[in-house]
């Protein structure tokens, strides 16, 4: 048989051996895409082409599992606040993610523009066909670590071992900082005879999985769409493919073919002879069979471009440059800056690491993760997460940004975290970016009052969601004031920004006004917000009002600096504080028996009448219930920003209710988890009656079948452990109880608490499994991150800020001017 002859002698294509095989000097033509394409396509797989693949359009496409154990991209330094290629530094616009032991969503161009759903290996042997994702046990670690085990780059080593000990796959994954490409070194080891690996890739070009064309050309697997402006993806290797094919997923792809008889024998070379037939496609390449206990090492490159030649050139040039050189550049070397250089620039990290429970491992990972989730075409565009929530049950027929988009609220958390870890450039560039997503006369199709910030946008500013959230309008003002106080902006610079961006925002917080954009036709009357921070309810929200008050006080200070006599900002802020009790605190709630019938904060009061039984809106499958039944620790933002002291009696009453674990599960907020040192640490849900999560009866993902059910349940969000830690720090300071012993206890409880939720790749999730109901198809264990979104930038940002707060013994997000101006 053919592949018996090449069993132990794989042919190298993009190396010295390739030059001999091809009779070409590939290095000489490495800058000529046409010559590179010609060289690569002459190296044909061993079997000739067959007909176009049947079975269009394939099964319905979905996104990948959202619980990522790793994300990555190349580090690029700013040039005058932008990402610009220079003589010594390219701008690689490729991002990737890792989940379930395999490469998943990989983006090119804009950070939300997915090109690949997943790439894994299919292993065939005696009477079995395994898929790497389903049939192996995976471990992950960072390729670059210091002597404390702290990651120094976003390059990963993944080892997948099959459950029966027949084989092992080791993969090293990272991007090429000088090209639009990703590299993967793979080491296969067989422990029994008859093992053959196959590369299997499922493209989702230009953010959709339903419109793709795939074909084999020489030793390259290529995908694009039928659109004229399509991106192209090329996958190639320095080892010659034995066979290769293209097909429609679930109908004629390589996995279907192999599952039939263990042989790749339906060698369709394209899915579209007419270049019009599109669908959910896959590409499969058979690699040389393995010899027992003799590892086979191959290098795979995935190149991207605006045409086939560019994508081919990117992949081939990465292979020619070689694993060692590309990996060295990714980390950073004497020729160009890399991830270790970025970390070295964050001077507070060393002191901060002392105030962690893991020697700074999660702290360093968080720094890398936060910086990686910034777009490189639109500098400063910080996204919420490099994931699509519950992606493997969400259709990918139509493009979706998922969480790969800009929310000014999440944005604020990240910018403040950058400042906390000593990066002053990124929050400055981010702040300046915000002008792009502020509503103005230039906002397409908008009618109404200017100044507020859009709910959710693409990184290029394209409008996606149009709800008005007053906290998202206040936070840019708060951020601007913080950057000015930190010396990032001069007096003159922040005065200019005040007039250009912050004054219109402050005026909107005072006056509100008419809003008409897309479906949204409403009049906003602050502090009544159309949506609070969970984007689900209208009314008077303690967390929203905390931001509005802090934003207005900050605006009053900036107005004075800028020579603008707008002291109404301070007057309105004072009035809003005085109205808190009347609009957000109930004295007749049904839950206050646990606090001797004392007053407590509501999640939100729709009409500002917190003593009535007004129900909240139905949402996420849950029917709205009496506003007084819903607990939400958002009131802690009042303490964080300096509006209300930590010792306030209503704050303390409300904290007691949050901590009430005797409440039935639908209303209960607090749950407990076991940290690595064996201690108990707290976790908290967003609020009672939260349905943004898995179904407790069926285990289905959120809205898995296209609709919500009454049994859906929002789980624990780890960043609330950080929010609570900030409050407890403020309380200890306010009562003169903060000393070395009490501080260490705070670190053990809240810093370690957040570390408890990190997965094996040190990624922090949006939600963690609370143990209530069906454990889902993934058989979650208590504290596991769920399939909602990992890593969540907000969670990593909160962790960084908590560690900085513990280091400074002062809440990082505290606004002293707010506490000073609003003294009772």
N, C-alpha and C positions, 0 to 999 in steps of 0.2 A: 504493500500500500504506500501511497505517496508520502504521507506524513511520517511513516516509519523511517524513511530515508533522511528526514531532517530532524529526527527526534532530539539529537544532542548537538546539532550544528545550526542554530538559528542564524539567518543571514542578516547582517547589520546594514541598514540603509543610509542612515544619517551619521556616518562615522568614517573612519579610515577604511573599514571593510566596504562600506557603501561606495566609496570612491573607486575602489578596485572593481567592485561588481558592475558599476555603471560606466566605468571608463570616463568619469567626469570629475572635475575638481569642483565640488559643491561649494567650497569656501570661496572660490573665485566668483561664483554666481550668487552668493548669499544675499546680495542687495538687488538682485534682478528677479522679481517675482515670476516672470515668464520662464526664465531658465530654471528656476527652482521647481516650478510646476512640471516642466518638461522632464527634469531629472527624476522627480518622484513618480510621475505617471509611467515612466518606462519600466519601473520595477513592479511588474505585474504579479498578483497572487498566482498561486500554482494552478488554479482551475479557471477555465475560460468563462465568459459571461453567459448567463441564460436570460430568459425573458423578463419583462417588467413584472414586478410583484403584484399579485392579485390581492383582493380583500380590502380595497379602499372603502371607507376612510380609516379602518381599524376601530378598536374599541374607544369609548370616550376617554379623552385624556384627563388626567388630574395633575395636581402639583405633588411635590414630595412631602414626606413626613416633616413636620415643622419643628420638632424637638431637636435642633441642631446641636451636635457635640463639638462643632468647630466652624469658624468662618475665616476667610482670609482674603487678602488683596496685597498688593505691593505698597510700601510706604513711599510717598512722594512729598518732598518739602515744598512749601509755598514759594512762589516767586512774586513778590509784591502782592501777596494776598490771593494769588490765583495759582492754578495748576498749569504750568507752561513748560513745555519741553525745552531743555537747554543743552549745551554742548556736552555736559557731564551727566545729564539725568533725563530719561524719557518719562512719559506719563502713561503708565499701563492702566487701562480702564477695564480690568477684569476682576470680578469678585466671585468667590465660590463659597459653598457651604458643604458640611459633612454631616451625615445623619445615618444611623443604623449601619455604620461601618463602611459606607460608600460615599462617593462624590455625589452631591445633590445639586439643587439649583445653582447654576453658574451664569453670571451676568456679564454682558459686554456692552460698552458704550455708556449708557446711563445706568445707575445702580439698580434700577428696578427692571431693566430690560433683560429678562431671562433668555437664555439660549439653549440650555440643557436642563432637563428635569433630573436625570440621574445617569451615572455611568458605573457599572459594576461588572463583575466577572461571573460567567456561568462555567461551572466545572463539571465535566463529564468523566465517568469512570465505569467500572464494572457494575452494570445494573443500576446506575443512578445518574441523575441530572440535578445538580445543586445550583441554587442562586446564592450569591454571596450574601445578599441582604437577609434572606430568610433562613439559611442553613449553616450559618457560622456564628461563633461567639467572638465578640469584638472587644479589643482594648485600644485605647488611644493615648498618646502622649505628645508633648511638644518636641520637635527636633532640636530646638535651641533652648537650653535652660541654664541658669546660673547654678552655683553650688548650693543654693537654698531651694532648688527645684522651681524657681520662678521663670515663667516663659519669657523669652527674649525676642521671639518673632511668632507670626501666625503660620508657621510651617508645622505639619503634623506627621507623625508616624502612626499608622493604623495597622494592627495585626489582627487578621481574621482567621480563626481556626475552626474547622468544621467540627460538628458535635461528636463525630466518631473517630477523630484522629487520623483521617486519611490524607489531609493536606493542610497547608498553611499559606496564606497570602499576606505579605507585608507590603505596605504602600507608603510612600513619602509624597506629600501633596503640598504644592505652593505655586505661586505665579511667577512669571518672568518679569522683573521690574523694567526691562527694556523693550518689552514687546507686549502686544495684546494676546497673551498666551498663558496657558497653565501647563505645568509639568507634573508628571507622576512617575516616580520610580517604583517598579513593582518587582518583588522577589517571590517567586513561586517555589514551594517545596512540596514534593510528593512523598508520602510515607508508604505507599503501595503502588503496584504497577497499574498502568492503564489510565493515568490521570491526564486530562487535556483541558487547558483553560481556554476560554473564549471571552473576548471583550464585547460587552453589550452596552450600547448607548441609546438613550431615548431623547432626541432633541425636542426642544420647545422653542423654536426660533422666534425672536422678537416678541417674546412674552405671550406666546400661545402655543398649544400643543396640537391644534387641529388643522393647521394650514401649511404643513411642511412637505418638502421634497427631499429625498435622501438617495444618494447613489455612491457606488464604489468606483474609484478611479486610481488604478495602480495600487500603491500601498497606503491609500488615503480613504477615509470615510468622510463624506461631505454632506452637509445639510444646509438648506436655505428655504425660503418661501417662494411663492410664485410672484410676489410683489416686486416691482422694478427696483425699489430701494431696500431690498432685503439685506439683512446681515447674513454672513456666511460663517459656518463653522467647519473646520477641518480637523480630524483626528488622525494622527499617524504615529508611527513607532520606529525605533531604530532596529526593530526585529521584524523580518518579513512575515506578513500574514500568510498562513497556509491556505486559507480560504476566506472569503468575505462575502457578505450579502446585505441587501437592504430589503425591508419588508414593512408591512403594516402591523402595528402592535396588536397582539391577540389573534391575528388572522394569518399572517404569512411571515412574521419576523423570525429571527434566529432562535429565540426561545421556543416558539411553537415547533419549529423544525427539529430542534434537538430533543424536545420532549417526546417526539414521535419514535425515534429509534437511536438516540444518542449521537447521531451523525448530522453534520451540517451539509445537507445535500441539495437543498432548494436554493441555488445560488443566484437569486435575482440580483442584478447589478444596479437596478434603479427602481424607484417606486413610481416614476412618471416619465415615460418616454416622450410624452407630448409637453412636458413641463407645465401642465395645467392640473393634472390630477394631484390632489393634496390630501393630507390626513395626519393621523397620529402615527409617526414612523419610528423605526428603530434600525440601527446598524449593528451588525455582528461580524466579528473577525475571529477566526480560529487561530490560535497561537501554537507553537510547537508543543508536542506532547512531552511530558516530563519523565526524567529518569529518577528512580527512587533515591532519595537522600542526596540528590545533586541539584542544588537550587538553580533556577533559571532567572536571570535578571534582565528585565527589559525597561526601556524608558518610553513613556507615552507623552505626547504633546498634543494639546488642543489649542488650535489657533483660531483667531477671530478677525474678521475684516469686513469691509463694505463690498467686497467681491471675492470670488474664489481665489484669485491670485494672492491677494493680501492675506487671507486666512491661511493659505498654504505656506506662504513665506514666513508668517509668524511662527507657525508650528515647526517648520523645518529649521529655521534659524535658532530656535531654542534648543533643538536636538543637537545641532552643530556646535553651539556654544558649550553644551554639556552640563550634566547634572551639577557637578561641583561648582562650576563658575556661576551658574544661575542661582544656586542656593546661597552662595557666598554674597552675591549682589543683593539678594532678598534680605539677608540678615544685615548687610552693610559691611563695606570693606574700604580699603584705602582709595578706591576709585569712585565710589558713590555712597550716598547715605542710604541706610536701611532701617529696619525696625529697631535694632539695638541702639542706633543713634537717636531715634525718637525717644526711647525710654531714658537714655542718658541725659536728655535735655530736661527731663521732669525732675528737677532737683528735690522737691518735697517728698518723693516716693520713699527714699530710704528711711526718713524719720517716721513717715506714715506706716511703713511696714511693721515697725515695732508695735503698733497698736492694732495688730490683727491677730487672729488665732491660728494662722497657717503660714507664718513667716513671709507674708506678702504675696503668696502665689496668686490668689484671686485678685489682688490689687493690681499686679502687673498685667494679668490677663484682661482685666477690665479696662485698663488704659489702652491696650492694643485693640480690644473689641470696639470701644467707643470711637477711636480714630478710624477704624476700618469701615465704619458705617456712615461715611461721608461721601457724597458724590464728587467726582473729579472733573466733571464738565462744569458744574455749578458749585464752585468752592463754597464751603460753609453750609451746604444743604445737608443737615443731619437727619437721618431717617430714624424711625421707631424700631425697626427690626429687620434683619435680612432674612425674612421668612414670610410665608403665606399661612395664616392661622388655619390649623386643621387641614393642611394642604392636601394630604393624600385622600381626602374625601371631598375635595372641592374641584369642580370642573375647571379645566384649563382651556376650554374651547374659546373663551373670550379672554383677552388680556386683563390682568388684574395686578395692581401694585401690591395688594395685601398690606403688610405693614412697612413696605419699602417706600415710604412716603413721609412727608413733612407734616407734623402737628406742632404748632408753636409751643404747646405745653410740654410735650416730651423733649422738644428742642431746648427749652429753657433748662430742664433738668440736666441735659447733657452739657450744655454750655457752662453751667455752674460747676459741673464735675471737672471739665477741662481746666477751669480756673483753679479748682481745688488742688489739682495734681501738678500745677505749675506751668501749664500750657496757656500762655496768654494770646498766642496768635490765633488758634482755632476759634475761641469764643468771640474774638474781634471780627474775624471774617464771617463767622456765623451771624453775629448781630447785624452786620452790614447786609448779609443775604436777606434778612427778614423783610427788607423793603420790597422785595420781589413778591411777597405773599400778603402784603397789606392792601386792603381795599381802597381804591382811589378812583379818580375820574378815568384812569386808563384801564380799569378792570373790565374785561369784555362783558357786555350785556348787563352791566350793573346799573341799577337805579337806586338812589337813596343816599344816606349819610355815609361819608367816608370815615376811615380811621381804624376800623376794626380789622382783625387779622383772620384770614380764611381758615376754616376748620381743618381741612386736609387738602394738600396739593401734591402733585408730582414735583420732583426736584427742580424741574424747569419752570415751575410756577403754574403749570396747567391746573385748572380748578377741578377738584374731584368731589369734595363734600362741602356744603355751603351753610351749615348751621352756625349760629352766632354763640360763641362761648366767651363770656366776659373775662374769665381767667386767662384765656389765650390772648386777649387784648391787653391785659394788665402786665403779663410777664415780660414782654419786650421792654417795657418801661423799667421794670425791676432790674432786668439784666443790664440795661444801659447804665443805670445808676451804679450798680455793682462794678461794672467795668471802669467807670469813671473813678470810683473810690479806690480801685486797685491800681490806678495810674495807667491803665491800658489806653484810655482816651484822655487827651488833654482837655482843659476847660473849653478851648475854642472848638475842638472836635465834637465834644458832647453837646455843646450849644447848637452847633449846626444840625446834629442829629435830632436834637429836641425839636427844632422848628420843622425839620423835614418829615419826621416819623413819629416822635413821641408825643408831641402836642396834639396832633389829630387823634391819637389813641386815647390820651387822657380826656380830651373833649368828648369822645364817644362814651367813655366810662361815666362821665358826668351827665350827659344829655341823652345818650342813646339816639334813637331816630328811626326813620323808615328804612327798611331793608327789602330789596327786591332783587333776587338773583336765582335763576333756575326755578326750582319749586318753592323757594323760600320767599314768602311775601308776608312780612311781619313788621310791627313797630316794637322796638326794644326800649324798655323803660328801666334803666339800672336802679338798684342792683339785681332786679329780676332778670335772670339769664334764660335765654332760650334753651340752652343745654349746659349742664354742669360738667364736671371733669370726666364723668363716665359717658357723656354724650347721649344721655337717654331721657332726662327729665328736665322740665322747665320749672323755674321758681326761685326761691331764696335759699341758696346753698351756703353753708358755713365756709367750705373750702374756697368756693368762688369769691365770696365776699372778702375773705382774708386776702386774696390776691388783689382784688379791686382796691381795698383800703391801702395795702402796701404800695400798689402802683400809683395811686393818687398822691400819697405822701412823698414818694420818690419824685413824682412829676412836679410837685410844689417846690422841691429843692432845686430841681433842674431849671424850672421856670425862673426862679430867683437868679440863678447863675446866668441864664440867657437873657436877662433883662425883660422878662415877660411878666407883667403884673397879673398873675393868675392864682391868687391865693384862695380862690374858690375851691381848688383841688384839696387843700388842707381842710377847709371848712366842710366839704362834702365827706371827706374821709372820717372826720370827727363825728359827723352826724350818722354815718353808716355804722360806726362802732356803737353809738348810743342806741341804735335801732336793733342791734343783734338779738337782744332778749325778746323783743316783741315779734320778730320775724322768723327766728330759727330755734328758739328754745321752748320746749313744752314743760308746763307744770302739771299737766293732766294726762301724762302718757300712760299707756297700759303696761309698760315695762319697769316702772320706777319703784315697784315694791322692793326690789333688791337694794335700793338706795334710800329707804325710808321715805318714799314718795317725794323725793327732791326733784328739782328741775334737771333736764338734760338736753343735749343738742340732738336735733333730727338730722337725718341725711339731707333732706330738702323739704321745704314747705311750699307747695305749689302756689298758694295765694298769700303767703306770709302770715297765715293764721295757724300757728303750730298747735293750738289747743283743740282744734276740731278733728273730726274723723275723716277728713278729706283723703280719698285714696290717691296714691301715685298712679301714673300711667302704667298700663300693661306694657311689659317689655320682655324680650328674650323668652317668650313662651309663658312667662309668669303673669298671672292676673295682678293688677295693682291692688294693694291693700292699704289700710289705714297708715297715714304718714307717720304716726306715732309709734308704729311697730318696727320701723326700719332703722337699724343702727348702722352708722358709718363713721369711721374714725377720721373723716375729713376735717372735723373741727380742730384737730391737732395743728393744722396749718395756721390757725390763729396764733398759736404759741410760737411756732417756728418763725413766722415773719415779724413777731414783736407786737401784734395787735392786742393780745391778751396774755397776762402772766401765767406761767405754768401752775401757780398755786391757786388760780381761780377755782372757786368751789364748783361751778357748773362744769368746768373742764374735768375736774377730778371725779365728779359724779358720773359723767359720761364715760370716762375711762373705766370706771368700775363696771358699767353695763357692757362695754366692749369685752371685758374680761369674764363675763358671766358664761361659764361653760355648761350651765344647767339649762340654757335655752334649747328648744328643739332645733334640729339641724337646719331647717330652712331659715330661721331667724338668727342662729348662732353665728358669731364672727370669729372668735378665737379658737385655734386648735394648737396642739402641742406636738413637737417632733423631737427626735433624739439626735443630738449633735455627736460628732466623732469622739468627743471625750466622755460620752455617756450621759451628759447632762441634758436637761429638758430645755428646749428653746421654743419661743412662740412663733406662730404664723397666724395671719389674719386674712379673712375674705374682704372683698370690697365693701359689702353691705349685706344685710339680711335680705332674703327673697331674691338673690341674684341668680339669674338663669344663664349667664354667659359662660357655658361650659358643657361638659358631657352629660348625657342622659343617665340618671341614676338607675333606671330600670333596664334599659337595653344596652347601655354602654356605648351607644352611638356618639359620634362627635357632634359638636355644636351644629344644629341645623343640617345634619348629614343627609337627610332625605329631602332637603329643599324647604323644610318648614321647621318651626320651633315646637317643642312640646312642653307641657307643664312640668315634666320631670327633669328638665335640664337644670344644672347646678353650676354656678360659678365657684371656683375653687379658691385656695389660698394664693394670694399674690405676695411673693417674697419681699417686694420693696416696702410693704407695710411694716415688716419687722424693722426696717431701717427708720421709717417714720416714727415708730414707737420709740426706738432707741434715741432719736433726736429729742423727743419729748422728755424721756427719762433723764437725759443729760441736762436739759434745761431745768427740770424740777430739782435735780440734785444741786445745781448751782444756786437756784433761787432759795433753797432751804439750807444752804451752807453745809450740805452733806457730801460734797464731792471731795474725795481724797484718793490716794493711790489705790486703796482697797476697793472702794466703791466704784472707781473708774474701771478697775480690772473686772469687776463683776458685770459692769455694763458691756465691756468688750466680750466677755464670755457668753453673755446672754444675747446681745443684739448683733454685734459684728460676727461672732461665730454663728449666730442664728442665720444670718444671711449666707454665710459660707456653706452651711448645711444643705442649702438648696442648689448649690452648684453641681453640675454633672461631671462626668469623667474628663471632659474637655474644658472644665472651668467656665462653662457657659451658664448664666443665670436665666431662669425662665420668667415668663409672664405669670404663669400659674403653676402650682404644685399640687400634687394629689393629696387630698385631705382624708382619704379612707372611707368616704361616705358613698355607699351604693356600689353599682357594678364597676369592677376594676378595668373595664374596657378590653378590647382585643389585645392591648399591650400589657395587660396584667400588671398595672401600676402598683408599686409599693409606696407606703406612706412617705411623703416628701419628694417623690420623683417629679421632675418637671413633666408637664403634660404636652400634648400635641398642639397647644394653642399658639405659642410663639416663643422660641428660644434661639438666640439670646435676645432679651428685651433690653434696649438701650437704657430705658428709664431705671430698670433694676440695677444694672451695672453702675449707672450714675449715682443712684441713691447709696449704693455700697461705698463708692469712692468718697462721697460727701460725708457719710457717716464716719469713715475712718479718719478723714481730715478733721471732722468735728471732735472726735475723741483725742486726736493729736493736739489740737488747739485748746481743748477743753472749753469750746465755745461752738454753738450751733452755726454751721457754715452759712446757711441760708437766712440767718437772723439779720434784720434790718434795724440797727440801733436808732436810726432817725425815726422809725415808726414808733418804737417804744417810747422814745423821748417826747415826740410831738403829741402822742395820744395818752399821756399819763392821766390817770383819773384825778 
